């Protein structure tokens, strides 16, 4: 997957997690938006739910949830998504 596609996936979720449009669930919505974008483009995140939650929560809470910090993690967990 190209850096541009991964960047687009993260850009949509980054604004959700940064601007807090919802009272609750901003991080979950951001992660879900990334996953949906990737799946619509033939990819998925192949990662344990708990591992993803811990990783992303730590980054968001420490303020280190930038594109440059997440790109290597996203790439490590990308897998082709076989459509049904």
Secondary structure, 3 states (H helix, E strand, C coil): CCHHHHHHHHHHHHHHHHHCCCCCCHHHHHHHHHHHHHHHCCEEECCCHHHHHHHHHHHHHHCCCCHHHHHHHHHHCEEECCCC
